[in-house]
Amino acid sequence: MEILVRSSNVEVGPSVEADCRRKLERFSKLASDIRRIEVDFSEIRNPRVAESLECEVVVHLTRNLVKARAAAGDLRTALDRAAGKAGHQLERVHDKRISRARPRHGDAFAG
């Protein structure tokens, strides 16, 4: 699993990048077929927007793509929010895979 951390218009320190890798490595428990995780940090340049730092997490699975975006006042909070959203979507994908692997009770032969 490869984790790419990119930024535009924002300086991402090594501690934030280490936190990012630590948080996103937990996703491997939900899906074993994660090929790559991309994390993009950016700044919304609008004086009216209070939460101007944005984080986007894209998880590339074998047959699926999970994308989550969140904004906050600082990078760590934006990362936490985006990772939470992406984790929730990965849980849904995981649950769908498990439920489709097992036959449903009502789908037996109608005879």
N, C-alpha and C positions, 0 to 999 in steps of 0.2 A: 504494500500500500504506500503510495507516494503522496505526500502532503506539500502542496505549493502555497507559499504565502507571498502575495503581491500587494503593492500599495501604489496609489496615485494621489498626489497632492497631500500626502500624510507621511510623516516619519514614524515607522514602526520599529520600536526598540527590540533588542534581543530577548528581554524578559517577556514582552507581549507575544513574541513569536514562539517562545518556549511554552507559554501557557496555551497558546493556540494548538500546538502539536500535542500537548498533554491531554487537552480536552477532546480533541478529535480522534485520538487513537482509541477512545472508548467505543467508537462506532463499529469497530471490527467485531465486537460481540454481537451486534445486531445483524450484520451481513458479512459473510465470509468472501463475497465476490466484489469487494470494493477495489477498484483499480486505482483511482486517483481522487484526491480531495483538493479542491482549489479554494483558497480564501483570499478575497479581494477586499482591501481596506481603501476607502476613499472619503473625500470630504465634500459635502454639499456646500457650494459657495453661494449661499443666499443669506443675507443678514436677518431675514424674517424667521428662518428655521433655527430653533434653539438647539435641537439635537442634530448637529451637523456632521457627525462622524458616522459613517455607514460601513457595515460589514456584510459581505455576501459570501455564503458558503455553498459550493456546488460539489455534490458527491456523485461520482461516476460509478455506477454499478454495471454489471454485465448487460442487463436488458433494461435498466431503469436509470433515470436521472433525477436526483433530489436537489432542489434549489431553495435556499432560504435567504432572506434579506432582512436586516434590522438596522435601526439607527439609534444613536444615543449620544450623550454628552462626552463620553470618553470611549477609548478603543476597547477596553476590557468588558464594559457593559454591553457594547454593541456585539462583541464576540459571544458573550454569554447568551444574549437574546437570539442571535442567529443560530448558534449551536443548539439551543433548546428547540427551536422550530425545526431544524434539520433532523434532530434526534427523534422528534415526534413523527415526522414523515417517514423516517427509517423504521420506526416501530410499526407503523401502519403497513409498510411494504412487507415487513417480516411477518406480521399477522396474516396478511393475504396469502403469502407463500405457504405458511403452515396450514391454513384452512383449505387451500386448494390441493395440498398434498394428501390430505385425508378425505375419504369419500363422505359425502353428506348422508344423513340418515334417510331422508326422503327420496333420494335419488336411486334407490335400489330398483331392481327389475320389477315392473308393475305386474308382470305375470299374466 
